[in-house]
Amino acid sequence: MPQRILVADDEKKMRRVLQMALEDDGYAVSLAGDGSEALAAMKKVHFDLVITDLRMPKTDGLELLEEIRRVDAEVPVIVMTAYGTVETAVSAMRQGAFDYILKPFDMSQMRLVVGKALQVDRLIREREYLQEEVTSRWHFEDMVGASAAMRQVFEQISQVAESKSIVLITGESGTGKELVARAIHARSPRRERPFVAVNCAAIPETLLESELFGHVRGAFTGATADRRGRFEMADSGTLFLDEVSSMSLNLQRQLLRVLETQEFERVGGTQTISVDVRILAATNRRLEEAVSAGEMREDLYYRLNVLPVSIPPLRERRSDIPLLGRHFVQKFAAESGKPAKELAQEAIDALQRYDWPGNVRELENVIQRAVVLGRSEVIGLEQLSFRLQTPASQQAAMPETADMGYQDAKQAVLDTFEREYFSRLIQATGGNIARAAQEAGMDRKNLYQKLGRLGLDPQDFRSG
């Protein structure tokens, strides 16, 4: 279907010349002798572009422009004007006209401006369509995804949400385990009750017991008053225990008792407290391995692993990356009060080539930085993180693996990649572990462990 253009001018010859030229280019052209006729036409038919003269009887170009903004705020408008009214044309631009062109003009110049205006209009409408797709068809609670892997996760969430049973959510750091937990709660009968989240790895072991179960006054130094724990706060609702495998064995024993009886005592207290709490737990570890290593109670593992939900890493659902990228662009543009931005195709291609060891959280950080720091309306390669732009000549050399078994070779290649990745990350953040952990989508504790295993010392990367 050809794009529709409305030409408004009180000179019949000018209308006819523009009609013939634009129809030769494949456009459908309608004509109006003044602003009133143009407005009447716009109320009957949608136009992709309006070309109007500034000087017309009855309703002039500026008045027409004002009315057009009420009828269709998105349609681009090109104003035509003589040399003596350039100042008026500039005023029209301030009121929202796409561009102006001086009479007399060469038809090739008009064709160029028309082409640009229609291209911008097409991009705006494509963006609106994509926004609608992202926020409806591919939106599940606060998660975005269209891949088969994520559709399966969404189906699992719907299946387990109505149950009262414990759900164990597994996935690498940054895959969105808390979002899954919140989606389960939002679709459960407890949706109107509290959702309380605890990151067990982020709270020192000496404080975690009190954080979970509360304490009474005088239980320890600094306990100046009775305090409720997270279990009490979540009563009748949902408690999300993130990185549950990081608990000590002693605390695991206490947790097991609460899961079985829904009863506990505050630290330093003797009164038994009963609660009605649904437990959602998450971990980025293979709990079977933690059990084998003696770091996880086997009975607790079986108690938690009732309804498992596994989230795939981002590298295994690359088709979701463009959707996620556009979603984060819209989110951070709105938050920072910046105009809507677009991801260039070369940027999307680069995002899809990258393996995302920090998963969705890392992608979110990269897009946030590009939106906040970028000045252009189009986000290209130059706005993306250095990790997505490293040329092949600067990448770590692959280790010799010809004489290794498959598992040893796989580990050697992985170690090489991780050593290069974390070296560049720590260097880029000046040895700031908190910032590096945020960039990678990891907990600081996990990052320290990773650096230690790879033989990397953050001090070596600090400047000064």
N, C-alpha and C positions, 0 to 999 in steps of 0.2 A: 504494500500500500504506500503510495507516494506521500511525502511529507507535505503538510498544508501550510501555505503562506498567505497572509492577508496583507494587501497593499492599500494604504489609505493616502490619497493625495487629491487635491482639488483640480489638478491639471490632468485632463483626460489623456493627453499625449504621453505624459510621464507614466501614468498608470498602464497604458497600453505597451509602452516600451519595456517596462519591467515585467509585465505579464508574459510577453513573447520570449524574453530572454530566460526567465525563470522556468517557464514551461518547457523550453528547449533543454533545460538541465534536468528535467524529470520531475519537477515539483508541481503540485496542484495549487493554482493561484486563484484567490478571490479578490475582488476589487471593491473599494469604498471611496465615495467622493468627499467625505468629511468624517469627522470623529464620531458623529452620531450614527452614521451608517455603519462604521467600523464596530462600534459597541453592539449594535443590533445584530450584526453578523456573528460576533463572538459569543453571544448568548445562545445562538443556534448550533454552532459548530465549534469543535476544538481546533485551534490552530497551533502549529509548532513554532511559528515565528510571525511577528508583526513588523512591517516596514511602514513608517508613517512620516509624513511631512510635518514640520513644526508649524507652518503658517497655513491654517485652513479656516474657512468660515464655520459658524455655529460652535463647534467644539474643536479647539486647536490641538496641536500635538502634545503639549504639556498636560492639558486637561484630559486628553485621551489616555496618556500614560498613567495618570493617577487613577482613572477609572479601570484601566486594564489590570492594575495591581489588585483591585477589589474583585474583579471577575476571575482572573487566573494569575496568581502571584508568581508563577514559575515560568510563564511564557517569555522568551527573550524578545526585546523590542529594539529595533534599529531606527534611529531618527535621521531624517534628511533635512538639511538646512542650507541656506545661502550663506555666503561669506559674512554678511553683515550681522548674522545672528549666532555666531559661534558661542558667545557667552551664554545664550539661552540653551544651546546644545549641551554645554558643560553642565548647566543646571539640570537638564534632563538626565544626564549620566548620574548625577547625585541622587536623583529620584528613582534610580533603578534601571535606566535604559542600558542595554548591553553595549551599544556603541553608537557613534554618529558618523555621518558621511556628508561631505560638502558638495553642494551642487555648483556647477555641473561636475559630473563624475564619469569616469571610465567604467564601462560595464564589468570589466575584469576586476576592478576594485570592489564593486558591489558584490560580485560572486564570491570574492575572498572573504568579505565580512559576513555574508550570508552563511557560507560554509562553516566558519568559526562559531557563529551563533548557534547553528543547528547541532554542531558537535558538542558544545557545552550543554545544550538542552538534553541531548541524548545521554551524556554522562550523568547529569543530575537525575534523570529518570531511572537510569540503570542503578545508580546508588540507592535511590528510594526503593527499588525493587529488591536489591540485595539486603538492605536494612530490614525490609519486611520478611525476607527469607530467613535472615539470621535470627530475628526476634520471634518468629512464629514456627515455620516449618521445621527449622533445624534447632529450635530452642527447647530444652527440657529443663524446667525449673531454671537454675542459673548456669546450666551447662550448654555448650554448643557442640554439635557434632552431627554429621550425616553419614559417616562411615558405617559399614556393617558391624565393626567391633563396638562402636559406641551405641548403635541401635540395640545391640545385645545387652549392653550395660543398662540402658534405659528400661529395657524389658525386665531385667532382673530387679531393678529398683521398684518397678511397679508390682512385681510379684511378691517381694519381701516386705513392702511397706505396710500392708495390712496386718502382718503377723506381729506377735509380741516377742518373738524369739530374738536371740542375739544375732547380730550380723557382723561378720568379719570382712572388712574391706581391705584388699591388698593392692599394692601398686608401688611403683618407684616414687621417689620424692618428686613433688611437683606435678603429679598426674591429676590431682583434684580430689583426694580422698575425703576431705571435709565437705566439699561441694556435694559429693555423693551422699554423705551422711545427712546433710541438710535437706537434700531432695527426698530421702527416705522419710525423714521426720515430717516434711511438708505434705507428704502424701499418706501419712499414717493417721489413725484415729486420734493421736496425741498432738496433732498439728497446732491446736490452740494452746497447748501447754508449753512449758519452758524447753528450750534446746540449750544445753550447757556443754561446752567443749573444753577439754583439757589436753594440752600437749605434754604428755608425760616425759618426753625427752628434754623439754625446755625448763623443767622445774627441778632444782637440786633434790637429790634423794632425801636429804634431811627435812625438806619441806613438803614433799609430795604427799606423804601420809596425811599431814594436817590439811593439805589442799583438798584431798579427796574426802576425808571423813570429818574434818573440823577438829576443834580442840576446845578444852575448857580452860577457864582462867587459872593461871599458875601451872599449866601442864609443862611449860618450858620457859626459859628466859625470853622475855618479850611478849609472852601470852598474857596480856593485861585484861582481857575480857573473853567471854565465850564467843566462839566463832563457828558459824555453819560451814560445812564443807560442800563440795560440788554435788555429792550424792543428795544431800538435803535440798540444795537449790534446784535440782532436776526432778524432785518428787512429783509424780504424776506425768512427767514428761520424758525427755530423752537425754541420756548422758553419752557424749562422744569421747572415747578414750583414744587419742591419737598416739601413735608410736608406743603401743601398749607393751611391746617386747622389751622396752628399755627399763622397765621396773625391776627392782631387786627381787630375788627369790622370796624374801620375807614379805615384801609388799604384795607379791603375786599370791602368796598363801592367804593374805587377808582379803584380797580381791576375790579369790575363789569362794571364800566363805560368804561374802556379800552376794555374789552372783547366785549362790545356791539358796540362801535364806532371805535375801533382801533385808538383812539386819546388820547393824554394826554399832560400835561405840566410838564416840569422839576420843581423840588422843587425850589421855589423862582422865577420862571420864569412866563411869561405871554404868550409866543408864543406857539400855539398849534402845536404839532408834530404828524404827521400821519405815521403809520407803517403798514406793511403787515406781520403779525406774526401768525404762527399756535401755539396754546397753547396745551401742554401736561401737565397735573397736576397729582400729586401723593399724597397719604396719607396712613398712617398706622392706621388711626382711622376710626370708623364707622361714616360717616358724618351725617347720620340720627340722631345719638345720640348727635353729636355736635350741630345740629340744635335745637333739643329738649332742650338742656342745655343752649341755648342762646349764644353759642360760635361760631356759624356759621350762616351767613345770609342765609335764606331759598332761596332767589332769586339767590344768587351766587351758592348755591348747585345745583339747577336745571340747571343753566347755564353751570356748569362744567360737570355735569353727563349726557353728550350727548351720548358718546360712551364708556361704561365702559369695562375695562379689569381687571380681578381679578387674582392675582398670588397666587397659593396655597402655604402654608408653607411647608418646607422641610419634616416635619414629615408625611405629607399626600402624599408624593411621594418618599417613601423610596427606590423604585427601581432605582431612579436616583442617589442615593448616591455613588455606586461604580463608575459610569461614571464620576461624579463630582470629586470624590476623585482622580481618575487616571488623570483627566484633570489638577487638581491643582498640582499634583506631577510632571507632565511633565513641567508645567508652571514654577514652582519655582526651579526645578532642572536646567532648562535652564537659568533662571534669575541669579541664584547664581553660575553658572559655574560648577555645580556638575554633576557627572555621573548620568545617568538615574537610577531611583529607582523604586522599585515595592512595592505595598501594600500587606502585608501578608493577607491570608484569615481570620485569627483571627482578624486582624485590621479592615478589611471590615465588618466582622460580628459585631464588637463593634460599628463601625460607624453607621450601620443600626439599632442597638438597641437603640441608643441615640435619644432623642426627639428634639434636636437642637432648643432651644428657640431663639437663634440668627440667625437661618436659614442658608442660603448659606454663608453669610459673616462669621459666626462663624466657619463653616466647612473649609472655605478657610484659616482662621487664624490658625486653628489646624494643617492643612496640611502644611502650610508654616513653622510653627515652627518645625514640624517633619522633613521636608526636610532640612532646614537650619542647625539645631542642630544635626541631626542624622548622624552617621558615617558609618552605614551599608548600603548596597545596598537594603536591604529589610526593610521596615517600619513595625515594629510589635507593639504590645500593649504598650511596654515600651516606645516607642517614642511619644505616643499620650498624649493628655492633661489629667490631673488628673480627669477631670469631666467624662471622659469616662471609668475610671478604679475604681471608688468608689465602694467598696464591699457593698453588701446588708446590712451587719451588721452595716455599718457606715451611711447608708441613713436615712433621717428623718423618724421618726415614723409617720404612718398614723393617722390622727385625728379620733376621734370617730364620726361617721356620722349616726349611726343607727336611731337617733331620729330627724334627719334633713330632710327637703324637698330636692328634687333633686338639685335645683339650689343652695341652701345653702350648701349642701354637696359638690357639685362640686367646689364651690368657696373656701370652707375650705381646700379641697385637693390641689387646685391650689395654695392657699396662702402658704401652708406647703412646697410644692415643690419650689416655688419661693423664700421663705425665706431661705431654705437650699441652693439653687443654688447661690443666690446672696451673702449669707454669705461666702460661699467657694470662690466665685469669688473675692470678696473684700479682703478676707484674703490672697488669692494667689497673689494679686497685691499690697499688703501692703497698702491698702486704697487709691491707686492712681486711682481717678475716671476717668481720661482721658484714662488710659490704660485699666481699667475695661470696660468702654463703648466700646472701640475698640474690646476687646475680645468677648463681648456679641453681637456685631453688632448693638449697639444702639447709639442714640445721648446722649450726656452728660445730657442735659436737661431732657430727658425722663428717664434716669437712676436715676437722683436725685429724680424725682417725684416717681418713683417706690420704691426707698429705703425709702422715707418718708412714703409712704403708708404702707410699711411692718414694719415700726418702726426700721429700721437699720440705724446706724450712722457710716459713714466711719471712723470717728476719733477713734472708738473703735477697729479698725483693723490695725491702723498704729503702726508700731514698733518704739521703742525708746521713 
